[in-house]
Amino acid sequence: NLVEIDLLLCGSHTVAVSPDMLRPANGSVRYLVCVVRDSAPKQREIYHLPLRERLKPIRIPLRPADQDVILDLQPLIDRCYQTGRYWQTDYTRPLPQPLNAEDTAWATALLQQAELL
Protein backbone atom coordinates (compact mmCIF):
# COMPACT_ATOMS: atom_id res chain seq x y z
CA ASN A 1 0.00 0.00 0.00
CA LEU A 2 1.06 3.55 -0.66
CA VAL A 3 -0.34 6.72 0.93
CA GLU A 4 0.96 10.05 -0.37
CA ILE A 5 0.05 13.25 1.46
CA ASP A 6 0.75 16.43 -0.51
CA LEU A 7 0.49 19.58 1.61
CA LEU A 8 2.65 21.75 -0.63
CA LEU A 9 1.27 25.21 -1.29
CA CYS A 10 3.17 25.77 -4.52
CA GLY A 11 5.18 23.90 -7.09
CA SER A 12 4.33 20.56 -8.63
CA HIS A 13 2.20 18.03 -6.80
CA THR A 14 4.17 15.10 -5.46
CA VAL A 15 1.56 12.37 -5.81
CA ALA A 16 1.77 9.69 -8.48
CA VAL A 17 -1.43 10.43 -10.40
CA SER A 18 -2.24 11.82 -13.81
CA PRO A 19 -2.72 15.62 -13.95
CA ASP A 20 -6.43 15.32 -14.78
CA MET A 21 -7.00 13.69 -11.36
CA LEU A 22 -5.24 16.45 -9.43
CA ARG A 23 -7.93 19.12 -9.39
CA PRO A 24 -11.68 18.93 -8.91
CA ALA A 25 -13.93 20.87 -11.29
CA ASN A 26 -14.01 24.00 -9.11
CA GLY A 27 -10.19 24.19 -8.94
CA SER A 28 -10.19 25.42 -5.33
CA VAL A 29 -8.11 22.58 -3.89
CA ARG A 30 -4.54 23.20 -2.74
CA TYR A 31 -3.73 19.94 -1.01
CA LEU A 32 -4.43 16.30 -1.74
CA VAL A 33 -3.89 12.72 -0.64
CA CYS A 34 -3.49 9.72 -2.93
CA VAL A 35 -4.01 6.16 -1.68
CA VAL A 36 -2.92 3.15 -3.72
CA ARG A 37 -3.88 -0.27 -2.44
CA ASP A 38 -1.67 -3.27 -3.08
CA SER A 39 -4.80 -5.23 -3.99
CA ALA A 40 -5.68 -2.72 -6.76
CA PRO A 41 -2.41 -1.04 -7.85
CA LYS A 42 -3.91 0.67 -10.91
CA GLN A 43 -6.65 2.40 -8.91
CA ARG A 44 -6.17 5.64 -6.99
CA GLU A 45 -8.24 7.02 -4.13
CA ILE A 46 -7.91 10.80 -4.23
CA TYR A 47 -8.80 13.07 -1.33
CA HIS A 48 -9.03 16.74 -2.35
CA LEU A 49 -8.29 19.01 0.60
CA PRO A 50 -9.40 22.64 0.17
CA LEU A 51 -7.21 25.30 1.77
CA ARG A 52 -10.02 26.95 3.75
CA GLU A 53 -11.45 23.76 5.22
CA ARG A 54 -10.38 21.53 8.05
CA LEU A 55 -8.32 18.61 6.69
CA LYS A 56 -10.49 15.53 6.20
CA PRO A 57 -9.81 12.18 7.83
CA ILE A 58 -8.40 9.69 5.35
CA ARG A 59 -8.56 5.91 5.13
CA ILE A 60 -5.23 4.14 5.56
CA PRO A 61 -5.22 0.63 4.08
CA LEU A 62 -3.60 -2.20 5.95
CA ARG A 63 -3.53 -5.86 4.90
CA PRO A 64 -6.38 -6.97 2.62
CA ALA A 65 -8.05 -8.89 5.47
CA ASP A 66 -7.88 -5.90 7.84
CA GLN A 67 -10.20 -2.92 7.99
CA ASP A 68 -8.81 0.47 7.03
CA VAL A 69 -7.59 2.74 9.80
CA ILE A 70 -8.96 6.28 9.82
CA LEU A 71 -6.24 8.93 10.10
CA ASP A 72 -7.45 12.37 11.13
CA LEU A 73 -4.88 14.68 9.55
CA GLN A 74 -5.95 17.95 11.19
CA PRO A 75 -4.82 17.12 14.75
CA LEU A 76 -1.44 16.01 13.35
CA ILE A 77 -0.99 19.31 11.52
CA ASP A 78 -2.18 21.24 14.58
CA ARG A 79 0.39 19.43 16.71
CA CYS A 80 3.17 20.14 14.22
CA TYR A 81 2.22 23.81 14.27
CA GLN A 82 2.12 23.93 18.08
CA THR A 83 5.47 22.20 18.57
CA GLY A 84 7.25 23.74 15.58
CA ARG A 85 8.83 27.16 15.54
CA TYR A 86 6.08 28.79 13.51
CA TRP A 87 5.99 31.76 15.87
CA GLN A 88 9.29 32.71 14.18
CA THR A 89 7.70 32.82 10.72
CA ASP A 90 7.39 36.28 9.18
CA TYR A 91 3.84 36.14 7.85
CA THR A 92 4.19 39.58 6.26
CA ARG A 93 6.56 38.21 3.61
CA PRO A 94 4.94 37.32 0.28
CA LEU A 95 4.40 33.67 -0.57
CA PRO A 96 6.44 32.16 -3.42
CA GLN A 97 3.13 31.57 -5.21
CA PRO A 98 0.52 34.15 -4.15
CA LEU A 99 -2.95 33.07 -3.08
CA ASN A 100 -5.99 34.31 -4.95
CA ALA A 101 -7.80 37.33 -3.46
CA GLU A 102 -10.39 35.28 -1.54
CA ASP A 103 -7.80 32.94 -0.02
CA THR A 104 -5.57 35.91 0.84
CA ALA A 105 -8.42 37.64 2.70
CA TRP A 106 -9.24 34.40 4.53
CA ALA A 107 -5.59 33.77 5.52
CA THR A 108 -5.08 37.40 6.58
CA ALA A 109 -8.14 37.23 8.84
CA LEU A 110 -6.86 34.02 10.46
CA LEU A 111 -3.40 35.49 11.03
CA GLN A 112 -4.87 38.68 12.51
CA GLN A 113 -7.16 36.66 14.77
CA ALA A 114 -4.11 34.71 15.99
CA GLU A 115 -2.21 38.00 16.43
CA LEU A 116 0.48 36.88 13.99
CA LEU A 117 0.10 39.98 11.79
Buried (B, 14 or more C-beta within 10 A) or exposed (E): BEBBBBBEEEEEBEBEBEEEBBBEEEEBBBBBBBBBBEEEEEEBBBBBBBBEEEBBBBBEBEEEEEEBEEBEBEEEBEEEEEEEEEEEEEBEEEEEEEBEEEBEEBBEEEBEEEEEE
